[in-house]
Amino acid sequence: MQIKPAKRKHRNRRLGSTVRRLRRNQGMTQVRLAEELGISAPYLNLIEHNQRSIPAELLVKFADLFGVELRDLLNSDDDRLLSDLMEAFGDVSFGEHDVTNIDLNDIAGAHPVVARAILSLYDEYRGVKSDLAALSEKRSLEGETKFVANSTLPSDAVSDFIQDNSNYFPSLEDAATRVRAEAGLSADPYRELIAYVERRFEGISVAILPAAARSIRHGTIRRFDPVSRTLAISELLSLKARKFQIAHQIGLMGASKEIEKLLDAGDLIEGETRALGRVALANYFAAALLMPYEEFLSAAQNVRYDVEMLEHRFDVSFEQVCHRLTTLHKPGQQGIPFHMLRVDIAGNTSKRFSASGLQIPRHGGACPRWNVYSAFMTPGRIHTQLGQWPDGSSYFCIARSVRKRGGRYGVSESYYSIGLGCDSRYAADLVYGDGLDLDDPAKAVPVGISCRTCERMDCRQRAFPPMNHRLDIDENSRGLSAYVTAR
């Protein structure tokens, strides 16, 4: 499909749908809101339909009126919607349709409900296509196999649920604070968590399973048996990991009402999706229990977001610290708005969340220039990168590869890379920005979202042609990549 480039609009040109949505949520008419803002109703109507930009003083007044943070108002979901639409319509399946990015911009800004419906259909299509491909490969290797098509992947639905809630769940923060007080967590939380489980949940005991146990041989690291009332934890786990798994189980048992209420509110109804959502929220609870909000935020600010320092202070993993940093969105006590993703060595994305404004591809295939991929080349070392995206935005990113050990000889290890980043204007607040020239655009690495949505034609690592250029292949000439003809 050919996507024709359009001039980039000012960020608040597409705030109209956000204004309209918040107004309707409050049950206000355009006339009443216009009166509150001191503008005319026709002018407000033009704003809601993205025909007029919103002056800065009006933005401040609007944020105060509806009790929202100005930063959250500016970080509208419209940008994410547009990015997701661009990714979807960049699929070769739409190759015969001449949809422009102006069309997609209009849909995301004026008709966000329609945009989300389109994305839901595309997700279902991708899910079915993936299942059919897997079925075809399986049948070619093993013969006929029963097949049940799946639509939207549960992981995608849960990622969207977390993104829609800005990865901040006040009820779980409150539940974690309550449990922390009840358990009296202090210098030795591992022992205290075990004691709390056995005291708080009648008849439940915590046992460490030896590596020779059958369930351990099959990869189980935590198992709760409701019949024997035993919470079994694998001895192959480190103390950090054991502590987190116990905290996770406490969340499932001690914050179940809060978790189920959140799942209901998020319409996570389907069996697998709801179960995965429950796991994600229990993980959130565990992080909140081990890294209490106010204490963690204060420590993060004091050490200037030094992830390794926070690892040591709270006795948690690098990944757990990065994830916790993305949850600091309590009104009035906010941290830096970060994005985070986790990828494996094959490029598969298994975690993604963005509060920074950076758009992370839903279906993998991100830009190889991103330091989250180059981090694999120097294991255990933190990489820093000031990146500039095609739309002119810039982000400061750190990345480090992590190794998840098998726990004993002969068990394979897993390798991941964790990426954490923020808008470049916050880079000086991070210890990782020290000594870097953050004001020189020439020092920024040109990065894209994905090859299909990136218009840069001077990239040596381009794997696919951009969707806004028709192929111009000259077999007698070779450019920087197979999709760039030499001139």
C-alpha positions, 0 to 999 in steps of 0.5 A: 500500500502506498502511504503518501507523506503529509506535513507533521501537525502540531501535537495538540492539533489532534486533541479534539477527540480527547476534549470531546471524550472528557466533556461527554464523560462529565455529561457536559454540553458544548455550550456549558463547557464553552461557558466554563472556558470563556470561549464560544460554542462554535469555536469549541466545536471546531476544536473538538473536530480538530479544525483549530489548535488549542492555545496554551492558556486554554489547555491549562484551563481545560486541564484544571477544569477536568482535574487532569494532569497537563502532561497526561492531556498532551500525551493523548491516545491519538498518537498511539492510535495513529501509530497503530493504524500506520502499522496495520495499514502498512501490512502488505495485505492492504497493498492495493488500497491507496490510503494516505496517512492524512486519511489515517490521521483524520480517522484517529483524530475524529473517529477514535472508536472507529480506529479502535474497531479497525485495530481490533479487526486487524489484531484478529486477522493477525491472530488467525494468520499466525495460527494458520501459519503455525498449523501449516508448519505443524502439519507438515512436520507431524501430520494432521493436527486438531486446530482451533483458530484464535483471534486477538492474542491474550497478550495483546489484549492485556498490553492494551489494558495496561496501556489504557490505565497508564500502568497505574492501579491505585487500588493495588497500590493501596492493597500493597500498602495494607499488606506491607503494614500487616506483614511488617516488612523490614530488613528481611522481607523474604522470611517475613513474607513467608511468615505472613502467608502462613499467618494470614491465610489459614492452613497455608504453608510455604515449601521449597521444592527440591530440583529433583521434584517432578514438577520442577523437572517440567519447569514449574517455579511456583505452584499453589495447591488449594487442596493441600494448602501448600505454596511450593517454590522451586529451589532453583530460584534465587532469593530475589525471585523466590521473594517476588513469587511469594509476593505474587501469590499474596496478591492473588489471594490477598488482593483478589477483590481489587484484581477482579474488579479491575479485570471487570472494568477492563472488559477482560472477560475471555478465559485466557485473556482474563487469566493473563490479566490476573497474572499481570496485575498480581505482578504489579501488586508484587512490585508495589509490595516490594518497592512501595510507591513513595519510598521507591519514587524518593529513592529513584529521584535521589539516585537520579534513576540509577537502575542498578542502585535501585536494584541493590537498595530494594533487592530486586532485579534490573527488569523489576526496577525498570517495570516499577519505574513505568508505574509512577503516575500517582497524581501529584507524585509522578516520576519521569514518564518512561517507556519500557519493552523486553525483547528476546534475541530473535526480536520478539517483544514480550513486554511493552508499555509507553508513557513517554510518547514513543510508539512501540510496534504491536507486532514486533519488527522494530527498528534494529538501530534501537539500542535495545537490540545492540545491547545483546552484543555486550551482555550485562552492560548498560547502553545509552542512546539519544535517538531521533525519530522520523517525526522529529521527536527524540528519546533518551534510551538505556538498554541492558541484556539480562540472562535468566539462568536455568538454576543448575547445570544442563538447563538452558538459559534465556536471554532478553534485552530490557529497554527503558527510555523517556522523552529527551527533555528528561535526559539530564535528570537521569544519571545516564545522561551525564557527560553526553551532549544532549543538545547537539542534534548531530549526536542523535542516532536516527531511529525509526519505529519499524521499516514499514513506517519509516521514510528514511531511505539512507538506512543501511539496515532497512529490511523492508521497503517503506509503505509510502514508496513504491519499489524502484528496483534496478537490478544493475544498481545497488544502493545502501540496501536492496530497497534503496536504488543507487543514484 
